[in-house]
């Protein structure tokens, strides 16, 4: 989200199952952002990762103007992180 200062606080941690955190401080157009990553075994035995994100916009403009731009960036970043994780686990 650019050069900002924020604090990430772990809100949930279950080894091998889930990780949750909240971002407080200047998170771009958002007052707060929180995320939860969870891992489960799929029907085919593969590992499935679910990523949930919740973003509270700072104001009306952030909700209606910034979010349409920020959402694709967040999706790309999340996919990149998952691809890097998959590559790391494959080695």
N, C-alpha and C positions, 0 to 999 in steps of 0.2 A: 504494500500500500504506500510505497514511497518512504521518505525519511521521516519517521515518527518515533516518538518515545511511548512505549506502552509496557504494561506489566502483564505477563501471562501467569495465571495462577491455576495450578492443577486442582481440579474439583472432583475428579474421579480417577481411580486407577485400580484395575483388577488385572494382575499379570496374565498375559496370554489371552485376554478377553476384551478389555476396553480401556480407553483413555479419554478423559474429558478435561477441558480447560476453558477459562474465560479470559478474554483480553480486555483490559481496562486501561484507559488513557486515550491518547490520540490515535484512533484506529481509522485514519482517513475520514471518510464521510460518516463513519459510524460512532455512536457514543459507546457502545460495547459490542463485542462479538464473542460468541462462544461456539465451541466445536466439540463433537464427540466422535471418536473413531472406535468401532467395534469389529471384532473378528469372530467368525463362526465357520464351521465346516459345512460346505454345501452338500447337496444330494449326491454329487459326483465325487465327493471326497476332496475337492479343491477348497482352498481357503478363500472365503468371501470377506471382503472388507467393506463396511458400511461407514460412510462419512456423513455426519449431520452438521449443519451450520445454522446458527441463528444470529442475525444481525439487527441491531437496533439503530436506526438512522438518527443522526443528530437533529434533523429537522425535515420539513416537508420537501425542500429542494433535494436533500440527500436521498430521500425515498423515491422521488419521481424522476430525478435527473441523473444522479450518480449511480443508483443501483443498476439500471440497465447496462451501464458500462462496467461496473465492478463485478457483477455476477459472472460474465464470461471469463474475466481474469481469474477469479477465484476457482472456477471450474477447471481452467487450464492448469493453474498451480497445483490443485489437488491431484489431477491426473498425472502431472509431472512427478510429484512426490510418490504416488503409487507406482509409477513406472520405474523410478529409481529404486524403490524398495524391492520390487519384483526382480530387477536386475541384480541387486545385491544378494538376494536370497538364492538366485540361480547360480551364483559363483561358488 
